[in-house]
Amino acid sequence: MSSVPKLYAAELDGITAELIEVEADLNVGLHSFNIVGLADKAVSEAKERVNSALKNSGIKPPTKENRRITINLAPADVKKSGAHFDLPIAVAYLLASDQLKPFKTDDKIFIGELSLDGSVRPVAGTLNIARLAQRKKIPIVFVPRENAREAAVIKNIQVIPVGNVRELIEHLEGAKLITPQPFTEIVPGHPPSSVSLSDIKGHEAAKRALLVAAAGGHNVLFSGPPGTGKTMLAQAFASILPPPSIDEAIEITQIYSAAGLTASQPFMSWRPFRSPHHSASLVSLMGGGANPRPGEISLAHRGVLFLDEIPEFHRDVLEGLRQPLEDGKIHVARAKRTLTFPARFALLAAMNPCPCGYFEDSEKECRCTAHEIMRYQKKISGPLLDRFDIQLEVPRIPIEELRKQSAASNDDEYRTRVRSARARQYERFKTVSGVYANADMSSKLAEGYAALDSAGEQFLKRVLEKNFVSPRGYYRILKVARTIADLEQSERVSQNHLAEAFQYRVKTGE
C-alpha cells in the first residue's frame, strides 16, 4: 500500500497563522469525495472547485475516480474556514492518484483559491502565512500570483507566485520552473491626504496640541461648536504623523492582510487613519464575529482612530475602548477560544459641548436646558475621559481671520519636528519590548524617563495640591510633558513642560 501524501497549508487564528497538514487517501469503493477535519462550508465546497479546475486544466478530476477520496485537515479540533485550502487539496489529490511525481513536501506551504478554469485566485492572510513559514523555518511558500508581492516582504523565505494549476504541476515536476518573487522592499511614507495641517487657518493652540500628540502618540479630545474645524484638524493630523518603521509596517500589514484589505495595496507603508461612523456596532469596532476578524481599533493599530461626534456612539462601544487604550490589545473571548488582536492606537475624538452645539458659544445662543447639557456630556464617562491625554476647546474663528493669507509654514516643518522627537524616543526605548513612543510607556517607565528638575518638582507639588488628578491622569501628564521636552530636544522635564502638559488635562465642559 502506498503511503498517504502529506503537505502543509495554513489557517488564520485571528491574525496569527497556524500550520495545517493536508492528507489525501484513495480507497476502493463507490465514488465519494469527503473533506474531514472541522471544515466549514467554504472548505467543503472545495471539492467542486478542485474537480472543475483539474478537469478544465486537462487533468483527470476526482469525479473520474471510481474510488473513495478522503481529504483530512489536521489537527482535527481546529476549525478550518475559507477557500485558501483549494490549492493544497488539489496537490494532495494529484499525489495520491499518482498524477504528480512525488516531491519533498515538508519544506513547502501551499495556499490559494481555485477558479473553475484552473487559475489561482488571491486570498487573505498571505503575509501572515509567510511569517508562519519564517517562524517554522519552512523555506518555500506557494501563493497566488496577486499575493506574491505581499508575501515577499518577509525575509529568508522563497515565494513562488502561482497563476494556475498547470504551471504549478510543471514547476513541481521540474519541467518548467516558476521564477520566485523578488524580495519586496517597503518604503515607509505618508498617507495620501487631501487635508494639510498647514492649510488650516487659526487654531494655533489646536495645532500645537496635534504636534505634541503626533510626537508622542497621545490621545486627543476636541470640543467646540459646530463648524469650527474639529473634524478637519483631525483629518489633517494624519499629514504630520511620522512614517512607520519597517517592523511597524509589517505589523500593520499583517492585520490588514488578515482582514482581506490588501487587494489594492499589497502592504501598508503609512500609519492607518480609521474613522468609523457613530452607528458602528461593538463587534465592528472591537473585532470578533463568527469567524473572528480584526475590528476598527485593530485596523488603527500604530495609527489613529478618529471618533467624530463621540457622544453619539453607543455607550457599550465607548466603554469597550477603555481596556484597549490601556493595554494596547483587545481580547476577544468566544465559547471555544480566546483571540488577542493588537490595538495600540492614538484616539482622536471630537464633540459638541451640548446637543445643539452652542453652549458657551460667543456668537450663537444655546437653547439646551442645564439637564440636557449635563446628560449629553455625561455620555462620555469619567474613566474614558481620563484616558484622553489632551483635552482642548476649539473656539469659533472670526471670519476676518479666515480671510487672511495662510502662514508660510508647511507640513514638512511639522513632520521634521515630529520625526526628531520620535527618533529620541526610538533611541530611548530600543531595549524595551513593545514601546515605540512616550504614550506606550508604563507608569514605571514614565517615572523613570520623565526626570524632573527641581523647579519642575516644586511646580508639580503645587499643582497636585490645588487640583484633583487621578493616578492615571498624573502619569499621563508626565508622558505628555516628556513628549514636549522631546520636541524641545531637552533631556529633563522642566516646569514649562509640565505647565503645558497640565493645561491639556482641563476637563471639557468645566
N, C-alpha and C positions, 0 to 999 in steps of 0.2 A: 504493500500500500504506500502511495506517495505521501510525503509529509504535507501538512496543511500550510500553505503560504501565509506569512505574516508580514505586514508592513505598517508604517506609522502614519497616523493622521493626528489631528489635534481638535480640542474642544475649548471654547472660551468659558471660563468660570469668572464672571464679572469682566474684568479687563486683563486677567491673567489666563494664559493658555495652558492647558494640561494635555499630556501625551495620551493618545488613544491608539490601541492596537486594533488593526483590521485583519480579520482572518476569514478565509473562504474555504468552504468544503463542498465537494460534489459527491453525492451518494446515488446508488442505484434506486430507481423508483419512478413513479409518475412525476411529470414536471411540476416543480414548485420553486418559488424564489422567495426566501424569507430573510428578513433582516432582524436580528435579535440584539439585545443589549440596551434596553431602555431608550429606544429611539422614538422621537416624536414624529408627527405626520410628515413633515418636510423630509426627514431622513427616510421614512418608509416609502415615500414616493420616489426615492432614488432609483428603485428597480425599474420603473417605467422610463426614466430619463436615460439610465445606463443602457437599457435594451435598445431604445431608438438611436442613441448616439453611436453605439457599436455597429448596429445594422447599417446606418447611413454612412459609416466610415469604411464599409466593406469588410467588416469583421463579423464572424458568427456570433449572434447575440445569445443571451441566456434562454430566450424562448425557443431556440432551435435545439436546446439540450433536453433530451428526454430523461433528465435526472433531477434529483432534489438538490437545490442550491441553497446553502446556508451561509449567510454573512454574519459574523459575530463582531460586535464593537465592544472591546474590553477596556477598562473594568465595567462590568455589567451594572453596577449600582450608581454610575454617573450618568445623569440624563444627557442624551445627545440631541442637539437641535441644529437646524439649518441645513442648507444644501451643499455645504463645502465638503461633505463626505462622498459626493458623487465620484470624483476622480479616484480616490484610493479604493473605493468599492469596485470600480471598473478594472483597475490594475490588479487587484486581488483576484477577481474572477478570471481575468486573462491568464494569470499564473496558474490558477487551479485547473483551468481547462486546457493547459499546455498550448495556448495560442501565443504565449510570450515566453521567450527564453528566460530561464532562471537568472536572477541577478542578485547582488548583495542588497538586502533591504534594510538592514539595521542602521545604515548611515544616511537615510533619506526620510523626509516627511513630504507627504502629498496632500495638497488641498486644492479644491476647485469645484465649481458647479458646472454641470454639463448641459449644453443645449441639445435639442433633438437632432441637430445636424452634425454633432460631434465636436463642435467648438467648445472652448472652455470660457465660462463667464466669470467676472470678478466676484469676490466675496469679501465680507467684512472681517476684520481682525487679522489681516495678513502680517502687519508689523508685530503684533502680539505673538503670533506663531513663530516669526523669525527670532524674536527674543527667547522664546522657549527652546528653539534649536540651539541658540548660542549657550543657553543655560545648561542644556543637556549634552552639549558637545556633539551635536548631530550636524555634520558639515554641509549637507546638501538639502535644499528645500525647493520643491517643485510648486510653483504658484501660477495663477492665471497671468497672462501677459500684461493686462491692465494694472495688476497689483505689483509688478516686479520692481518698479522704482521705489515704492513704499517699503517693501521688504529689504531692499538693498541698502537701506540706511544702517542696518546692523552689520557690524564688522565680524570678520572671521567665519562667515558662512558663505556658501556659494548658492546664489539664487538662479534657478533655471526657469525662464518665462515660457509657459506652455500656451500655445494657441489653439491646438486641437488634439484629439486623441491619436490620430495617425502619426503626427510628428513626435508625440511623446513615445510611442512604441518604437519608432525608428531610432530615437535617441537611446532608449533603454537597451536596444539590441545592438547599438553601435553602428548602425547603417548610416545615419546622418545626425551628427551631434548638434544640439542646440547651443548657441553661444550664450554663456552666462551673462546675466545683467551686471554691468559695471557698478561699482560702489557709488551710492548716491551721496553727494556732499550737501549737507544742509547749510544754507547761508541765512542765519537769523536776520530778521529785518523788522519793519514797522507795518502795521496793517493798513490796507488802503482805506483811508478815512476822508470823508468829504468835509469834516469839521476840523478846523485848526484852532488850537487854544490862542494863538497869537492874533487871530482874526476877531476874537470876541472883544468888544469894546467895554471899558469899565471893569467892574468886578475884580479889582486888584486883590482884595482880600481872599476871594474865592480862588483866584488863580494861584495865589501863594499857597493856599491850603492844598490844592491839587498837586502843586510841585512837591510839597512835603509828603503827600500821600503816595505819589509815584516813586519818590526816592526811597521810601521805607515800606511800601506795600500796605498802607494803613486803610482802615475803613472810614468812609466819609458819609455824613448825612447833611443834605442841603434842605433848608426850609425857607419858604418865601411865597409871595403872592403869585398867581398865575401869570405866565408870560415874561418872567424876569430873566429867564435864560438858564434855569436849573438843568433842564434836560440837555441843552446844548453844551453846557460846561461838562456834564458827564460824558457826552459823546466825544468831546474834544480831549478828554483825559487819555483816551487810547493813543492819541497822537504823540504824547510825550513819554509813554512807557518805554523802558529800555528793552532792547531785543532779548529774547530768552537765550540762555546758554544752550549748548548742544544737548546736554543731558536733559534740560528742561523741555526743549523742543521735542525730543524723542518721547518724553513722559507725556506731554500734551497730545502728541500724535497717537500714542498708544490708546488713549481714551477715545479720541475721535474715530480711530480705526475700529475699536470695539463697538462703537455706536453706528458704524456704517456711514460716516460722514466724510470719507476721504476720496470720494469718487471724482470730484472736480479738482481737488488739491491733494497730491499724494502724501504730503506731510505739512504740519503746522510750523511755519517758520516765524510766526509772531505770536504775541500773547493774545489769547482769546478775549473777546468782549461779548458777553451774553446779556440780553435784555428781554426776559420773558414778560408776557402780558400779565396783568394782575389777576386774570381769571385762571391762571395756571394751577393745576392740581398739585397736591402734595407729592404724588409719585413722579410727576414730570419734573419737579424741582429737585427732589431728594434722590431719585433713581429707584429702580425696582421693576415691578411688573411680573407677569407670568414667567417670561424669560428675562431676568434682571438686566437692565441696561443702565448706563450712566445717566444721571439727571443733569439739570442745568447747572447745579453747583459743581458737579464734576467736570462738565464741559467748560466751566470757567476756571478750572484749575490752573494756577500760576498766571492768571489773568484777572479779569474784572467781571463781577456780577452786578448789573445795574437794575435796581428795582424802582421804576418810576411810579409815583403815586403810591408809596409803600403802605399807607393806611388802608388802601383798597384791597390789598391781598388778604386771603383767608387767614384767620388767626392761627390755625394749626400749621400753615405754611411758614408763617413768620417765626413761630416758636420752634419749628423744626430747624431753623437756621442756627440756633444758639449753640448746639453741640459741635457742628462742623466748624463754626467760627473759632472755637477754642482749640479743637483737636486737629483741624486740617484734614479730616477724613469723615466719611459717613458710613455707618454700619447698617446694612440692610438685612434685617432678620426675617427669615421665612421658616416655614414648618420644618423643612428638611436640611436647611443650611443657612449660614450667615455669610454675606459677602461684604467686603470692605472696598469702597471706592475712594480715591484721593479727592480732596476738596479744599485745597489751600488757595483761597482767592481773596482779592480785595473787594469788599462790599461797598458799592456806591448806591445811595438811595436819595430820593427827592420826595418832598411832601409839601402840601399847603398847610398853613397853620390852623385852618378851620375848614368846615365843609364848603363854605362859599369862597374861601381862599383869601379874604381881605382883612383878616384880623390884624390889627395894628398897622394896617397899610396907610401910608401918608396921603394917598390920592383918592382912595375909594372907601366908602363906609362899609364896615362889616355888619351883616344883618342876622348873624347867628346869635343864639342865646348863649349864656355862660355855660349852661348844661351841655349844649350841643358842641361847644368848643372843647370842653373838658372830655366829653365822651369820644370825640374824634381823635384828640391827642393821646388818649389812653389806649387807642388801638395798638400803639407800639408800647409794649410792656417795658417796665423799668430794666429788667435783665437784658433785653435786646438792645435798648437804648444805651446801656452801659458798655456795650461791645463796639460802639462807634468811637474810634479814637478822636475823630474830628467832627464837631457839630457846629454848623455855621449858618447864619441867616444870609439869604441872598436878597437884598433890597431891590426895589424898583430903580432903574437907571433913568435919569431925566432925558427927555428927547434931545435936548441941546447937546448932551454928551454923546449920544448915539450918532449925531451928525458930524462930530469931529473926525478928523483924519485918524486912522489907526496908528498906533505906536510902531516904531521901526523894528521892534523885536520880532523874532520868528521862532518857530518850534525848535530849530536847531540849537538855539541858546538854552531852552528848557531841557532838551534832550542831553546836552553836554553836561549840565549841572546834575541831572538825574543819574546819568551814566557814571559820573565821577563819584557821586555818593554811593551808588550801588557797588562800584569797584572796591571802595573801602570796606563795605560790608562783606563782599565775597572773600576778601583777604582775611577779614576778622573771623568769619565763620567757616573757613575752608576745612577745618578739622572737626567741625560739628555736623553730624549727620542730619539731613533734612532741613537745615536752617539756611535760607538764602538771603533773607532780608531782616531788618530790625523787627518787623511785625511778627516774624516767626519765632522770636525769642521766648523762652520760658521765663517765669518770674525770677528764677535763679540766675539765668543769663542776663536778664535786664539789670539786676542788682550789680552784677559783676562788670558789665560793659558800659553801663551808664554812670561812669565815675564822676561824682560831683566835686567841684572845687568848694572852698569854704563858704564863699558868698552864696553859691547855689544851695548848700546845705541849710544855711540860715533862712534863705528865701522859702525853701520847701517847708521848713518847720513852721514859719509864719502862716503860709498859705493853708496848710493842713489843719492848723489850729482854728482858723476862721471859717473854713468851708468843709462840708461833708464830702468826702471822696471815699468810695468803696475800695477795698483792696485791689480789685480788678482795675478800677479806674486809676489807682495810684501807679500800678505797673504800666498801664497804657500811657500815662503821662511821661514816665521815664523812657518808654520806647520812642514816643514822638520827639521828645527832647533830644534823644540820641540821634535821631534822623536829622533834626535841624542842625545839630552840631556837625554831622557828616556833610551837610550841604555847605557849611562854612569851613570845612576842612579842619575842624577842631578836634583834638584828641580828648579833651574833657568837656563835660556838660556844664555850662555856666548858668548864671542867673537869668540872662536874657533868653536862653534856650528854654529853660523851664517856664518862664513867664509866657512865652508864645505857646508852648505846649499846653499850659494850664488854661489859657483863654479859649482853646478849642474844646475844652470839656464843659463849657457853659451849656446847660441843657436847653433844648428847643422849647419855646413856649413859656419860659420862666421870665 
